[in-house]
Structure formats: C-alpha cells, structure tokens
Amino acid sequence: MCVRYTLHKTDAALSAISSALGVPLEWPAGSLPRYNVTLTDTMPVIACGEERPVVRAMRWGLVPTGERGGPRPRILANARSETAATMPAFRKSVAARRCLVPANGFYEWISSGGLKRPYLFTLAGEEPFALAGIWDPAADGLPETYCLLTTQPNEIVAKVHDRMPVILTAETMPRWLGDSPMADAELKLLFRPLESSRMESRPVSRFVNSSRNQGPQCIAPPDDPPPEPELNFG
C-alpha cells in the first residue's frame, strides 16, 4: 500500500514525462514542490486531453460512486493491480481513464524499537518517474480524483512492505497512459514490479511521519538510524 509520496523536483519530473510522451507539458498554476504528499492532497496528474496529454490538478483518493454524499464515504488511495480491472470501483477507470502521477519517490514504514521508521524509495540516481494511476471525473460535489495502482514488491521494497506502487519509467509511461481498453496481457506486463536493480532506498527522518509536515527535513537522514530491515513478504 502506498499512502505517501514525494514530488519535490517538479521541473525534473515534468521534463522526464514530457520527453517520454513526446509532447510539451505545463504544470497547473501555483504548483509547488511537495515532500510529503498524502491522501486528499491536490496534485498534478497527466491524463488524456482532447488532442494530447495534459497536466490536470486532481485530488488523491477515489470515492466509490455508491458512497458519494454518504455520511462516511471511503476514500481510496490505492487499487490492487491484480483485481482493479474487474472491481466495480475501478474497472471503468482502468479501461478508459489511465493516468500518470509524477513522483520523485515514495515512503513506506516499518515498526522497530516501538517507533514507526520511514524509508524513502527512489529510482537509482533519483531519476524521476511516474506512478500508474486511474482517475474519476468530477461528480456529486467531488473534484477530479485519482488513485494509485499497487503490485507485489520487488526485493528492495519487500524488506519494508508487502506491496509497492506500479512504477512507470520512460519506456512504459506511453504504454499506460490512455483512454481506451487494454488487453489483459499488456496490463499484466505493465503491472510487474520494477526491477530492484533500478531502485534505491534509505531511511529518512521521522519528521515525515506527520502528514502535516513539509520541506526538505522529510527526506533528511534519521537522527537515530534503524537496523537494516529483513525481507518482509507478508
């Protein structure tokens, strides 16, 4: 499960995605670096436009249609890639509203010594990437919303968590972005966990544990480095 990510190198992320898609992209006005993106935040997302991909400001967290306007609707941060194409809450979006969520890294936590210790996962050399997302149009008093697809962890993520987001690189971004159905075989290829050799991880400050905190301290080294995590396949 992925419930926090970072988009603090916004220009680099935009340039990488623009290059991968072969189209110019522009951030929505007022977009700022974010070191601690959390559920219900409004963030830049690349979706299909009328003529070419465009960047749109969307809120993180899909709300199932039947629960909109209810007293306690669920806000869904993630969808399991193995079942999303058949689940009522996600299947229309998988078929017709696939998007790219720009990111520089994502966080996961382990419990150690009575503390929740965060780890930051990035691509090697902090290369920008996109998370595979799906989105819903504005309706029932809600703005446009998105959620992230998750998959089985690779070896580097499995040391901390039993799921990881579907990571898209320059090779796979154009294949995922779209507004028409994809073959199951192609979806399964895109949903494979990214190879561990292309990723890095490191412990970071527990400052990021609070969703209210922002700024470079979120990705700073921890004051008390945790022990090396062991494999955790759930």
C-alpha positions in Angstrom: 0.0 0.0 0.0 1.3 3.4 -0.9 -0.1 6.3 1.1 2.7 8.9 0.8 5.0 10.0 -1.9 7.2 13.0 -2.8 7.3 15.4 -5.7 9.9 17.9 -4.7 11.9 18.0 -8.0 8.9 19.2 -10.1 10.8 20.5 -13.1 12.8 17.3 -13.5 9.7 15.2 -13.2 7.8 17.3 -15.8 10.7 17.2 -18.2 11.1 13.5 -17.9 7.5 12.7 -18.5 7.2 15.3 -21.4 10.2 13.6 -23.0 8.8 10.1 -22.6 5.4 11.2 -24.2 6.9 13.4 -26.8 4.6 16.3 -26.0 5.1 19.6 -24.2 3.5 19.7 -20.7 2.8 22.6 -18.3 2.2 22.5 -14.6 -1.0 24.0 -13.2 -0.5 27.5 -11.9 0.5 27.5 -8.2 2.1 24.0 -8.2 4.9 23.9 -5.5 7.4 21.2 -4.5 5.8 18.7 -2.1 8.0 16.5 0.1 5.1 14.7 1.8 2.1 14.1 -0.5 -0.8 12.5 1.4 -4.4 11.4 0.8 -6.8 14.2 -0.2 -3.9 16.4 -1.4 -4.5 18.0 -4.8 -1.5 17.2 -7.1 -0.5 17.4 -10.8 -1.6 14.3 -12.8 -1.1 13.7 -16.6 -4.3 12.5 -18.3 -5.5 12.3 -21.9 -6.9 15.6 -23.2 -8.9 16.2 -26.3 -5.9 16.4 -28.6 -2.9 15.4 -26.5 -1.9 14.5 -22.9 -2.4 17.4 -20.4 -1.5 18.1 -16.8 -4.5 18.4 -14.5 -4.8 19.2 -10.8 -6.6 16.2 -9.2 -7.3 15.2 -5.6 -5.8 12.0 -4.3 -8.5 9.5 -3.3 -11.3 7.9 -5.3 -14.7 7.8 -3.7 -16.9 4.8 -4.8 -20.0 6.0 -6.7 -22.5 4.5 -4.4 -20.9 6.1 -1.3 -20.7 9.7 -2.6 -22.7 12.0 -0.5 -23.0 9.4 2.3 -22.0 10.2 5.9 -18.7 8.3 5.9 -17.6 7.5 2.3 -14.4 5.6 1.7 -11.5 7.5 0.2 -9.4 5.0 -1.8 -5.7 5.8 -2.1 -4.8 2.5 -3.9 -6.2 -0.2 -6.1 -4.7 -3.7 -6.4 -3.5 -4.1 -9.9 -4.3 -7.8 -9.9 -8.1 -7.1 -9.4 -8.6 -3.5 -10.4 -9.8 -4.3 -14.0 -12.8 -6.3 -12.6 -13.7 -4.4 -9.4 -16.8 -2.1 -9.7 -15.0 0.8 -8.0 -12.1 0.8 -10.5 -12.9 -1.1 -13.8 -14.2 1.8 -15.8 -11.2 3.9 -14.9 -8.8 1.1 -15.8 -10.5 0.8 -19.1 -10.8 4.5 -20.0 -9.1 6.8 -17.5 -5.4 5.7 -17.0 -3.1 8.5 -15.9 0.5 9.2 -14.9 1.2 10.5 -11.4 4.6 12.3 -11.3 6.9 11.4 -8.4 10.4 11.5 -7.2 10.0 8.8 -4.5 7.6 7.1 -2.2 7.6 6.2 1.5 6.9 3.1 3.5 7.3 2.3 7.2 8.5 -0.4 9.5 8.0 -0.7 13.2 11.2 -1.0 15.2 12.0 -0.3 18.8 8.5 0.9 19.4 8.8 3.5 16.6 7.5 3.9 13.1 10.5 4.3 11.0 10.1 5.7 7.4 12.1 4.6 4.3 12.3 6.6 1.1 12.3 4.6 -2.2 13.6 6.2 -5.4 14.9 5.2 -8.7 18.7 4.9 -9.0 20.3 8.3 -9.2 16.9 9.8 -8.1 15.7 9.6 -11.7 12.1 11.0 -11.9 9.3 8.5 -12.7 5.5 8.2 -12.8 3.2 6.1 -10.7 0.5 4.3 -12.5 -2.8 5.9 -11.7 -6.5 5.9 -12.6 -8.9 8.8 -12.2 -12.6 9.7 -11.9 -14.2 12.8 -13.4 -15.7 15.5 -11.2 -19.2 14.5 -10.0 -21.5 14.6 -7.0 -19.8 17.6 -5.5 -16.3 16.0 -5.8 -13.4 17.3 -8.0 -11.5 15.1 -10.3 -9.8 12.4 -8.2 -7.2 9.7 -8.7 -5.7 6.7 -7.0 -2.5 4.6 -7.5 -2.2 1.0 -8.7 -0.1 -1.3 -6.5 1.6 -4.7 -7.2 3.8 -7.3 -5.5 7.0 -5.9 -4.0 10.4 -6.4 -5.6 13.2 -7.5 -3.3 14.2 -4.0 -2.2 10.7 -2.9 -1.2 9.9 -6.3 0.4 12.4 -5.6 3.1 9.9 -2.9 4.4 6.4 -3.7 2.9 4.4 -6.4 1.2 3.1 -4.1 -1.6 4.6 -1.4 -3.8 3.2 1.1 -6.3 3.3 0.3 -10.0 6.3 2.4 -11.2 6.4 3.6 -14.8 9.6 4.7 -16.5 10.2 6.4 -19.8 9.7 3.0 -21.6 6.3 2.3 -20.0 4.7 5.7 -19.5 3.3 5.9 -23.0 2.0 2.4 -22.9 0.0 3.0 -19.7 -1.5 6.5 -20.4 -4.7 6.1 -22.4 -8.5 6.3 -22.6 -9.4 3.0 -24.4 -9.3 -0.6 -23.1 -6.1 -2.5 -22.9 -5.5 -6.3 -23.4 -5.1 -8.2 -20.1 -1.7 -9.5 -21.3 -0.4 -5.9 -21.7 -1.8 -4.9 -18.3 -0.1 -7.7 -16.6 3.3 -6.8 -18.2 2.9 -3.2 -17.0 1.9 -4.3 -13.5 5.1 -6.2 -12.9 7.2 -4.8 -10.1 10.1 -2.7 -11.3 13.5 -4.5 -11.0 15.3 -3.9 -7.8 18.5 -3.1 -9.7 16.8 0.1 -10.9 15.9 1.3 -7.4 17.4 2.6 -4.2 16.1 3.0 -0.6 17.3 4.7 2.5 15.9 5.6 6.0 14.7 9.1 6.5 13.7 11.4 9.3 10.6 10.6 11.3 9.6 14.2 10.6 7.8 12.8 7.6 5.5 10.6 9.8 3.2 13.6 10.3 1.1 14.3 7.2 1.2 18.0 8.2 4.9 18.3 7.8 6.6 19.5 4.6 10.0 20.6 3.4 13.5 19.0 3.0 13.5 17.7 6.5 11.1 15.0 5.3 13.9 13.3 3.3 16.8 14.1 5.7 18.7 11.3 7.3 17.2 10.0 10.6 18.6 11.1 13.9 18.8 7.5 15.1 19.5 5.2 12.1 17.3 2.0 12.3 18.7 -1.5 11.9 18.9 -3.0 8.4 15.4 -4.4 7.6 14.9 -8.0 6.7 12.8 -9.4 3.9 9.1 -8.9 4.5 6.8 -10.7 2.1 3.8 -10.6 4.4 
